[in-house]
Amino acid sequence: MRRKNSMLRVGVVAVILGISGTLHADSIKKTDGTEIKGLKIKWFPSRQEYQVDGADGTMVSVPAADVDALDIAKPEDFDKAVQACAAKQFDVAIPILEDLITRYKRLQWDGMASELLAKAYLGKGDFKKAAQVMSGIMEGTARNLVTDEQYGVYWTALAGAQMNAVLKQSLTDAIGGDSRPLVALALVKRGDMSKADGKRDEAALDYLRSILMYDDVLAVQPEAIFKAAQLFEEMRDPRAEDLRKRLRAKYPDSPYARKLGG
C-alpha cells in the first residue's frame, strides 16, 4: 500500500512538472538534423527566432533560418474546426480557425489552420478571401516550411480569384525549384492557365511533362492524365483514348477515373 501511494505521488509530481511520459513534448528539428524538445515553444517575431522552454527551466533560442520542422501539440479546437468543415458548416469553422491562427502564429498550427480556413472560404465560393488567407502563409512562413498541399490550395484560390499575374509567378518559381511533387503539380496548374488562355499546345506540353517526367509523383498523376485526355479530346487527338485507358488501368480508384465513367 505504501509503495502504491509513493508511485502515485511520483506520477502526480511528474504531471505537474510536465514530464509525464504521456505528455506531448514540443520539439524543433533543425536544418542540421538535431532536435530540441521542451515543454513549450514560443515565437518572437521581433527577433525572428524561436525559444524552447525546457522542463528544467532552461531556455534555448533557435533562429528561424535554422528550423527545418516544428512539432507542436495539436490545439483541442482544431478538431472542432475540421469537423465543422467536413459538415460544410463553414461559418462555424471560420471564427475558430481565425482564433487559432492568432494564438499559434509561426507555431505550426497557424499554417494548418490557415490552410483549413482557406478551404472553408473555397467551400463558400469566396476565392478572394481564400487567396488572401493563403497569401499570409506564403509571405509569413519560411519557404521550406510551406507544404505542397498549401501551395495547391493557394494556386486554386488564385486561379478562382483570377489573380493570374501572381499565380503565374508563383508557378514559375515552383517549377524552378527542387520539389518534384510541387513541380509536377505546378506544371498541371500552368497547363490549366494556358488552356484557359486558348494556348492548347502549351497546355498539352505541360500536362505531358507532368505525366512523363514525374510519373513517380502518384498524387498528381490522375489529375494530369485526366486533364491531358480532356484537352486531346477537344483537339481531336487520338492520344486521348490512350490516356483514358492509362488512367483507368493505373488509378482506377481515383476521383478522376470515376469521372470517366465506365
TIFI-178634 format. One line per 5 residues: number of its first residue (from 1); for each residue x negated, y, z of N, C-alpha, C, O. Coordinates in pm, whole numbers, plus 50000, padded with zeros to 5 digits. Example, Ala and Ser with C-alpha at 12.3 -4.5 7.8 and 13.67 -1.06 7.14 Angstrom:
2
1	48681/49431/50780/48770/49550/50780/48680/49670/50780/48576/49668/50846; 48715/49775/50708/48633/49894/50714/48710/50003/50787/48659/50114/50804 .
This chain:
262
1	49916/49881/50000/50000/50000/50000/49913/50124/50000/49938/50219/49926; 49808/50123/50085/49718/50237/50092/49649/50258/49959/49628/50372/49916; 49612/50147/49891/49545/50157/49761/49638/50218/49657/49594/50298/49574; 49767/50180/49660/49863/50235/49564/49880/50384/49583/49885/50460/49486; 49888/50428/49711/49903/50571/49738/49781/50649/49691/49792/50760/49639 .
6	49662/50588/49711/49539/50653/49668/49536/50669/49517/49497/50774/49467; 49579/50566/49445/49580/50572/49299/49681/50675/49251/49657/50744/49153; 49795/50686/49322/49896/50782/49285/49844/50924/49299/49867/51009/49213; 49771/50950/49412/49715/51083/49433/49615/51117/49325/49611/51231/49278; 49534/51020/49284/49436/51043/49178/49506/51078/49048/49463/51168/48975 .
11	49616/51006/49019/49690/51033/48896/49750/51172/48897/49748/51241/48795; 49806/51214/49011/49866/51347/49021/49761/51454/49001/49783/51550/48928; 49645/51436/49067/49537/51534/49052/49491/51542/48907/49463/51650/48856; 49483/51427/48841/49439/51425/48701/49533/51504/48613/49489/51577/48524; 49664/51490/48638/49761/51564/48558/49749/51713/48584/49755/51794/48491 .
16	49733/51750/48713/49720/51892/48748/49599/51953/48682/49604/52067/48634; 49490/51880/48678/49367/51931/48618/49368/51922/48466/49279/51976/48399; 49469/51855/48411/49476/51846/48266/49385/51742/48207/49341/51755/48093; 49354/51639/48283/49261/51539/48232/49325/51400/48229/49256/51299/48223; 49457/51397/48232/49526/51268/48221/49495/51205/48087/49483/51274/47986 .
21	49482/51073/48087/49449/51003/47964/49555/51019/47857/49527/51005/47738; 49681/51049/47902/49788/51062/47805/49802/51205/47755/49879/51229/47662; 49731/51301/47814/49742/51440/47774/49665/51465/47646/49552/51418/47630; 49727/51537/47556/49660/51569/47429/49549/51670/47454/49572/51774/47514; 49430/51639/47408/49318/51732/47418/49303/51806/47286/49277/51744/47182 .
26	49320/51937/47289/49300/52016/47168/49154/52006/47127/49066/51993/47212; 49128/52011/46998/48989/51998/46953/48964/52077/46826/49055/52106/46748; 48838/52109/46808/48790/52175/46686/48685/52085/46624/48592/52040/46691; 48700/52058/46495/48597/51987/46420/48519/52090/46340/48576/52162/46258; 48390/52096/46362/48307/52195/46296/48260/52145/46159/48265/52026/46129 .
31	48214/52238/46080/48168/52203/45945/48046/52114/45946/48018/52046/45847; 47971/52112/46058/47854/52024/46068/47890/51885/46117/47801/51801/46138; 48021/51859/46136/48067/51727/46177/48086/51709/46326/48147/51610/46368; 48037/51802/46407/48054/51790/46552/48196/51829/46592/48265/51900/46519; 48239/51780/46708/48374/51805/46757/48368/51858/46900/48291/51809/46983 .
36	48450/51958/46927/48457/52018/47061/48600/52005/47110/48694/52050/47043; 48618/51943/47228/48752/51924/47284/48768/52010/47409/48671/52044/47477; 48893/52044/47438/48921/52123/47557/49068/52122/47591/49150/52066/47518; 49101/52185/47704/49240/52192/47748/49321/52286/47659/49439/52263/47634; 49256/52392/47612/49326/52493/47535/49230/52559/47437/49114/52582/47468 .
41	49281/52590/47319/49202/52662/47219/49272/52794/47190/49393/52797/47165; 49197/52901/47193/49252/53035/47169/49187/53096/47045/49073/53064/47010; 49261/53185/46980/49210/53255/46863/49198/53404/46894/49291/53466/46945; 49079/53461/46863/49054/53603/46886/49030/53671/46751/48920/53665/46696; 49135/53737/46696/49123/53796/46563/49017/53906/46554/48952/53922/46450 .
46	48999/53982/46661/48902/54092/46656/48760/54041/46640/48675/54107/46580; 48734/53921/46695/48601/53861/46686/48592/53755/46578/48484/53704/46548; 48707/53721/46519/48713/53617/46416/48647/53488/46465/48564/53427/46398; 48688/53448/46587/48633/53325/46642/48734/53259/46735/48828/53321/46784; 48711/53129/46757/48794/53051/46848/48720/53036/46982/48597/53043/46989 .
51	48799/53014/47086/48741/52985/47217/48803/52856/47269/48926/52843/47276; 48719/52760/47306/48764/52633/47360/48746/52636/47511/48633/52644/47560; 48857/52628/47585/48851/52627/47731/48845/52483/47779/48937/52405/47754; 48737/52448/47849/48720/52313/47899/48784/52291/48034/48815/52386/48105; 48804/52163/48069/48865/52128/48198/48776/52170/48315/48825/52190/48426 .
56	48645/52184/48290/48552/52221/48396/48532/52372/48406/48444/52418/48478; 48613/52447/48333/48602/52593/48340/48510/52654/48236/48498/52776/48228; 48445/52571/48155/48356/52624/48052/48436/52684/47937/48550/52646/47913; 48375/52778/47867/48437/52841/47751/48334/52843/47638/48226/52901/47651; 48369/52779/47528/48278/52770/47414/48338/52848/47297/48453/52824/47258 .
61	48261/52940/47240/48306/53019/47126/48260/52954/46996/48146/52908/46985; 48349/52951/46896/48317/52893/46766/48362/52991/46656/48482/53019/46645; 48271/53044/46577/48309/53135/46468/48402/53065/46369/48388/52945/46343; 48497/53139/46315/48594/53081/46222/48526/53015/46102/48574/52913/46051; 48415/53072/46058/48344/53018/45942/48286/52879/45969/48256/52806/45874 .
66	48271/52843/46095/48213/52713/46131/48318/52606/46155/48285/52493/46188; 48446/52640/46137/48555/52547/46168/48600/52474/46042/48633/52536/45941; 48600/52342/46050/48647/52260/45938/48792/52219/45958/48869/52214/45862; 48831/52190/46083/48969/52148/46110/49003/52170/46257/48915/52173/46343; 49132/52186/46283/49183/52201/46419/49279/52088/46451/49347/52036/46362 .
71	49283/52049/46577/49381/51950/46623/49445/52006/46749/49390/51993/46859; 49562/52068/46733/49632/52133/46843/49760/52056/46872/49827/52010/46780; 49794/52042/47001/49917/51970/47039/50039/52032/46972/50052/52154/46965; 50127/51947/46923/50246/51995/46850/50344/52064/46943/50378/52009/47048; 50389/52183/46907/50492/52252/46987/50623/52175/46983/50659/52117/46880 .
76	50694/52173/47096/50820/52099/47102/50922/52153/47001/50997/52075/46942; 50924/52283/46981/51024/52344/46893/51003/52308/46747/51094/52324/46666; 50884/52259/46712/50858/52230/46571/50951/52122/46519/51004/52133/46408; 50971/52016/46597/51059/51908/46553/51204/51955/46538/51277/51907/46451; 51245/52049/46623/51380/52105/46611/51397/52174/46475/51500/52160/46409 .
81	51294/52247/46436/51299/52317/46307/51299/52218/46192/51370/52237/46093; 51220/52112/46204/51215/52009/46099/51353/51946/46081/51400/51927/45968; 51417/51913/46193/51550/51851/46187/51653/51946/46126/51740/51904/46050; 51643/52074/46161/51736/52173/46107/51719/52187/45956/51818/52197/45882; 51595/52187/45909/51569/52196/45765/51620/52071/45693/51678/52080/45585 .
86	51597/51955/45754/51643/51830/45693/51795/51830/45678/51849/51772/45584; 51864/51895/45773/52010/51905/45768/52056/52025/45686/52175/52053/45677; 51959/52095/45624/51986/52215/45544/52049/52326/45626/52124/52410/45575; 52017/52326/45756/52062/52434/45845/51949/52538/45851/51889/52560/45956; 51924/52600/45738/51808/52689/45724/51815/52811/45816/51712/52858/45864 .
91	51935/52861/45839/51948/52979/45926/51919/52945/46072/51888/53034/46151; 51929/52818/46108/51892/52774/46243/51741/52760/46253/51680/52798/46353; 51681/52706/46148/51537/52680/46149/51454/52806/46141/51349/52815/46204; 51498/52903/46064/51415/53021/46035/51368/53096/46159/51248/53123/46170; 51456/53133/46255/51406/53205/46374/51311/53122/46460/51218/53177/46520 .
96	51333/52991/46466/51242/52904/46542/51104/52909/46480/51004/52922/46551; 51098/52898/46350/50971/52895/46278/50900/53030/46286/50778/53035/46299; 50974/53138/46277/50912/53270/46288/50846/53289/46424/50740/53350/46434; 50910/53237/46529/50852/53246/46664/50725/53163/46675/50627/53206/46735; 50726/53043/46616/50607/52957/46620/50490/53020/46546/50375/53009/46588 .
101	50519/53085/46435/50414/53150/46357/50344/53257/46438/50222/53273/46430; 50422/53331/46517/50365/53436/46601/50282/53378/46715/50172/53425/46743; 50336/53275/46782/50270/53220/46901/50148/53134/46867/50058/53118/46949; 50145/53078/46747/50036/52988/46710/49951/53045/46596/49905/52971/46509; 49933/53175/46597/49854/53241/46493/49714/53179/46485/49641/53176/46583 .
106	49679/53130/46366/49549/53067/46337/49521/52945/46425/49406/52907/46446; 49627/52883/46475/49611/52764/46560/49687/52645/46500/49764/52579/46569; 49664/52620/46375/49713/52503/46301/49864/52507/46276/49907/52492/46162; 49943/52526/46379/50087/52516/46365/50149/52638/46301/50263/52632/46254; 50077/52749/46298/50131/52864/46225/50136/52833/46076/50229/52873/46006 .
111	50034/52762/46028/50034/52723/45887/50145/52625/45855/50214/52638/45754; 50162/52525/45942/50268/52425/45919/50406/52489/45931/50497/52458/45854; 50421/52579/46030/50548/52648/46047/50576/52740/45929/50690/52751/45884; 50472/52805/45879/50489/52894/45763/50528/52814/45639/50615/52856/45562; 50464/52700/45621/50498/52614/45508/50644/52571/45515/50716/52574/45414 .
116	50688/52532/45635/50827/52489/45652/50922/52608/45637/51032/52594/45583; 50881/52725/45685/50962/52845/45670/50980/52880/45522/51089/52914/45478; 50871/52870/45447/50879/52896/45304/50974/52797/45237/51052/52835/45150; 50967/52670/45278/51057/52570/45221/51202/52600/45257/51293/52576/45177; 51223/52654/45378/51359/52693/45418/51411/52803/45328/51527/52801/45286 .
121	51326/52901/45298/51367/53009/45207/51389/52956/45065/51479/53000/44995; 51304/52860/45023/51325/52798/44893/51460/52727/44890/51531/52730/44790; 51494/52662/45002/51623/52594/45013/51739/52691/45000/51846/52654/44951; 51718/52814/45043/51822/52918/45031/51817/52988/44895/51902/53071/44865; 51716/52954/44815/51702/53018/44684/51637/53154/44691/51644/53231/44594 .
126	51574/53186/44803/51507/53317/44819/51358/53300/44789/51277/53283/44880; 51323/53304/44662/51186/53278/44621/51091/53390/44666/50975/53364/44700; 51138/53513/44665/51052/53624/44706/51012/53614/44852/50896/53639/44886; 51106/53577/44938/51075/53559/45080/50977/53443/45098/50883/53452/45177; 51000/53335/45024/50911/53219/45033/50770/53257/44989/50672/53218/45052 .
131	50761/53334/44881/50630/53378/44832/50561/53469/44933/50440/53461/44952; 50638/53554/44998/50583/53644/45099/50525/53566/45217/50416/53596/45265; 50599/53465/45261/50552/53382/45373/50424/53309/45336/50328/53309/45413; 50422/53248/45217/50305/53172/45176/50186/53263/45148/50071/53221/45165; 50211/53385/45104/50101/53481/45084/50031/53508/45217/49909/53527/45220 .
136	50107/53509/45325/50047/53528/45457/49949/53417/45492/49845/53442/45553; 49982/53295/45451/49890/53183/45474/49764/53201/45390/49652/53187/45441; 49782/53231/45264/49668/53243/45173/49573/53354/45213/49452/53341/45199; 49628/53463/45262/49546/53578/45296/49487/53569/45436/49382/53628/45464; 49554/53494/45525/49510/53492/45665/49443/53364/45709/49412/53348/45827 .
141	49419/53272/45616/49360/53143/45652/49238/53117/45565/49238/53144/45445; 49134/53065/45628/49015/53027/45550/49055/52927/45443/49135/52837/45469; 48998/52942/45324/49039/52860/45210/49027/52711/45240/49110/52632/45196; 48924/52672/45316/48905/52529/45343/49011/52473/45438/49020/52351/45455; 49091/52561/45501/49194/52516/45593/49333/52517/45529/49430/52472/45591 .
146	49345/52569/45407/49472/52567/45336/49488/52433/45268/49399/52389/45195; 49601/52365/45291/49621/52231/45235/49670/52237/45091/49722/52340/45046; 49653/52127/45020/49702/52118/44882/49855/52132/44880/49911/52191/44788; 49920/52077/44981/50065/52088/44990/50108/52234/45000/50206/52274/44937; 50035/52312/45078/50067/52454/45093/50047/52530/44962/50125/52619/44928 .
151	49943/52495/44889/49923/52555/44757/50042/52525/44666/50089/52612/44593; 50090/52402/44670/50202/52362/44587/50328/52443/44618/50398/52488/44527; 50355/52462/44747/50471/52542/44788/50454/52687/44744/50548/52751/44697; 50332/52737/44759/50301/52875/44720/50326/52896/44571/50387/52995/44531; 50277/52804/44490/50293/52818/44345/50439/52806/44303/50483/52876/44212 .
156	50514/52719/44369/50657/52706/44339/50729/52837/44371/50815/52882/44294; 50694/52897/44484/50757/53023/44524/50720/53135/44428/50807/53214/44389; 50594/53142/44389/50550/53247/44295/50621/53233/44161/50663/53331/44101; 50633/53110/44114/50699/53086/43986/50846/53127/43993/50897/53191/43901; 50913/53091/44102/51054/53125/44118/51075/53275/44131/51176/53329/44084 .
161	50978/53342/44194/50987/53487/44212/50936/53564/44090/50938/53687/44088; 50891/53490/43989/50838/53547/43864/50719/53640/43890/50702/53742/43823; 50638/53602/43986/50514/53676/44015/50402/53612/43934/50310/53552/43989; 50413/53625/43803/50330/53549/43711/50182/53585/43716/50096/53497/43703; 50150/53713/43734/50009/53753/43737/49938/53692/43857/49826/53641/43845 .
166	50004/53696/43973/49946/53638/44095/49933/53487/44079/49831/53428/44116; 50037/53425/44023/50036/53280/44003/49923/53239/43910/49851/53144/43938; 49909/53309/43800/49805/53274/43702/49666/53281/43763/49583/53194/43740; 49641/53386/43842/49509/53400/43904/49483/53290/44006/49373/53235/44012; 49585/53258/44085/49570/53153/44186/49544/53018/44120/49461/52940/44168 .
171	49614/52989/44011/49593/52863/43940/49454/52857/43878/49389/52752/43880; 49408/52969/43824/49274/52973/43764/49167/52946/43869/49071/52873/43843; 49185/53005/43988/49090/52983/44098/49088/52836/44140/48982/52778/44164; 49207/52776/44148/49217/52636/44190/49154/52543/44089/49085/52448/44126; 49178/52568/43960/49123/52483/43854/48971/52489/43852/48905/52394/43811 .
176	48916/52602/43896/48770/52614/43903/48711/52560/44031/48590/52568/44052; 48796/52504/44119/48749/52454/44248/48708/52307/44245/48700/52246/44138; 48682/52252/44364/48628/52116/44375/48732/52011/44414/48703/51891/44408; 48852/52054/44454/48953/51958/44500/49024/51896/44380/49098/51963/44309; 49001/51768/44358/49064/51701/44244/49217/51702/44254/49282/51732/44154 .
181	49277/51671/44368/49423/51677/44375/49477/51816/44344/49579/51831/44278; 49405/51920/44391/49451/52056/44368/49436/52095/44221/49524/52162/44165; 49327/52054/44159/49307/52082/44017/49416/52015/43935/49473/52075/43844; 49444/51889/43966/49546/51814/43892/49682/51884/43900/49751/51897/43800; 49718/51929/44020/49846/51998/44038/49845/52133/43969/49944/52172/43906 .
186	49735/52205/43980/49724/52338/43918/49738/52328/43766/49798/52416/43704; 49684/52224/43706/49698/52205/43562/49845/52188/43522/49889/52241/43420; 49918/52112/43603/50061/52093/43575/50135/52227/43585/50217/52260/43500; 50105/52303/43690/50173/52432/43710/50136/52530/43599/50220/52609/43555; 50011/52527/43554/49972/52614/43443/50041/52570/43314/50079/52652/43230 .
191	50057/52439/43300/50132/52388/43186/50276/52438/43187/50331/52471/43082; 50336/52443/43307/50472/52495/43320/50479/52641/43275/50572/52682/43206; 50376/52719/43315/50373/52859/43275/50363/52873/43123/50434/52953/43062; 50274/52796/43065/50256/52803/42920/50383/52762/42846/50421/52824/42747; 50449/52659/42895/50574/52613/42832/50680/52722/42839/50751/52747/42742 .
196	50691/52786/42957/50789/52893/42974/50761/53010/42880/50854/53080/42838; 50634/53031/42848/50595/53139/42757/50603/53098/42609/50571/53177/42520; 50647/52975/42585/50658/52928/42447/50528/52876/42389/50518/52852/42269; 50426/52859/42475/50295/52811/42428/50289/52659/42447/50224/52609/42539; 50358/52588/42360/50372/52444/42378/50240/52368/42368/50217/52274/42445 .
201	50155/52406/42276/50028/52335/42259/49941/52348/42384/49880/52251/42429; 49936/52468/42439/49857/52490/42560/49915/52411/42677/49842/52353/42757; 50047/52410/42686/50113/52333/42792/50081/52185/42779/50050/52118/42877; 50089/52134/42656/50062/51992/42633/49919/51956/42673/49896/51850/42731; 49824/52043/42642/49684/52016/42678/49667/52008/42829/49596/51920/42878 .
206	49731/52098/42901/49716/52097/43046/49782/51973/43108/49725/51911/43197; 49900/51937/43060/49965/51815/43110/49877/51693/43084/49860/51608/43171; 49822/51685/42963/49740/51569/42927/49609/51567/43006/49561/51460/43043; 49553/51683/43030/49431/51688/43114/49460/51630/43252/49381/51551/43306; 49572/51669/43309/49608/51619/43441/49628/51468/43439/49589/51398/43532 .
211	49690/51418/43332/49718/51274/43321/49591/51193/43298/49570/51090/43363; 49507/51238/43206/49393/51158/43162/49268/51179/43247/49194/51083/43274; 49244/51301/43290/49121/51330/43364/49138/51311/43515/49040/51298/43588; 49265/51310/43561/49289/51299/43706/49389/51187/43733/49481/51202/43814; 49371/51075/43664/49464/50963/43680/49455/50899/43818/49540/50818/43855 .
216	49351/50934/43894/49338/50881/44029/49419/50961/44130/49435/50919/44245; 49469/51076/44090/49550/51160/44179/49695/51114/44164/49771/51173/44088; 49730/51010/44235/49858/50944/44215/49977/51032/44250/50085/51016/44193; 49959/51125/44344/50070/51209/44387/50118/51302/44276/50233/51345/44275; 50030/51335/44182/50062/51431/44077/50101/51362/43947/50171/51421/43864 .
221	50057/51240/43928/50077/51171/43801/50223/51163/43754/50249/51194/43638; 50318/51123/43839/50456/51113/43789/50510/51245/43732/50573/51246/43627; 50483/51355/43802/50530/51485/43753/50463/51522/43621/50529/51568/43528; 50332/51501/43614/50258/51535/43492/50308/51453/43373/50329/51507/43264; 50327/51323/43394/50372/51235/43285/50513/51273/43241/50542/51281/43122 .
226	50601/51296/43337/50739/51331/43307/50747/51460/43225/50819/51467/43125; 50673/51561/43270/50679/51690/43201/50615/51683/43062/50661/51748/42968; 50510/51604/43050/50449/51585/42918/50546/51514/42824/50558/51549/42707; 50615/51413/42877/50713/51340/42795/50826/51433/42751/50868/51428/42635; 50874/51516/42841/50979/51611/42806/50934/51705/42694/51006/51729/42597 .
231	50811/51757/42711/50758/51851/42613/50741/51785/42476/50778/51842/42374; 50684/51664/42475/50664/51594/42348/50797/51559/42282/50808/51556/42159; 50899/51531/42364/51032/51506/42309/51083/51629/42236/51139/51620/42126; 51064/51746/42298/51107/51872/42236/51029/51898/42106/51081/51955/42011; 50903/51854/42107/50818/51875/41989/50833/51764/41886/50768/51765/41781 .
236	50919/51667/41918/50941/51550/41831/50812/51475/41805/50783/51430/41694; 50735/51465/41912/50608/51393/41906/50633/51250/41955/50688/51233/42064; 50595/51148/41881/50623/51008/41918/50555/50965/42049/50591/50862/42107; 50458/51043/42096/50393/51008/42222/50488/51018/42341/50458/50968/42449; 50601/51083/42322/50699/51098/42431/50743/50962/42483/50751/50942/42604 .
241	50773/50870/42394/50819/50738/42436/50709/50661/42509/50737/50591/42606; 50586/50672/42461/50474/50607/42529/50460/50657/42673/50433/50580/42765; 50478/50787/42691/50467/50846/42824/50582/50800/42914/50562/50774/43033; 50700/50790/42858/50813/50741/42938/50789/50596/42983/50818/50561/43097; 50736/50514/42893/50705/50376/42928/50599/50371/43038/50607/50290/43130 .
246	50500/50459/43027/50392/50465/43127/50449/50502/43264/50412/50444/43366; 50540/50600/43265/50600/50645/43391/50681/50534/43456/50671/50511/43576; 50762/50464/43375/50844/50356/43430/50758/50240/43480/50788/50179/43583; 50651/50211/43408/50567/50096/43442/50481/50121/43566/50470/50034/43653; 50420/50241/43574/50324/50266/43681/50386/50331/43805/50335/50313/43915 .
251	50496/50406/43787/50555/50477/43900/50707/50458/43900/50781/50557/43898; 50753/50334/43903/50897/50307/43890/50981/50363/44005/51100/50390/43987; 50920/50381/44121/50995/50428/44237/50990/50580/44255/51047/50633/44351; 50924/50649/44165/50912/50794/44179/51041/50862/44138/51115/50808/44055; 51070/50981/44194/51190/51056/44153/51190/51086/44004/51295/51092/43941 .
256	51070/51106/43947/51061/51139/43805/51098/51020/43717/51158/51038/43611; 51063/50899/43760/51103/50780/43684/51255/50763/43691/51318/50725/43592; 51313/50793/43806/51459/50782/43820/51531/50884/43731/51643/50860/43685; 51467/50997/43706/51529/51097/43619/51543/51047/43476/51629/51093/43401; 51457/50952/43438/51463/50899/43302/51584/50811/43281/51630/50793/43169 .
261	51636/50754/43391/51746/50661/43378/51695/50526/43329/51575/50506/43315; 51784/50437/43305/51746/50305/43253/51675/50222/43357/51636/50109/43330 .
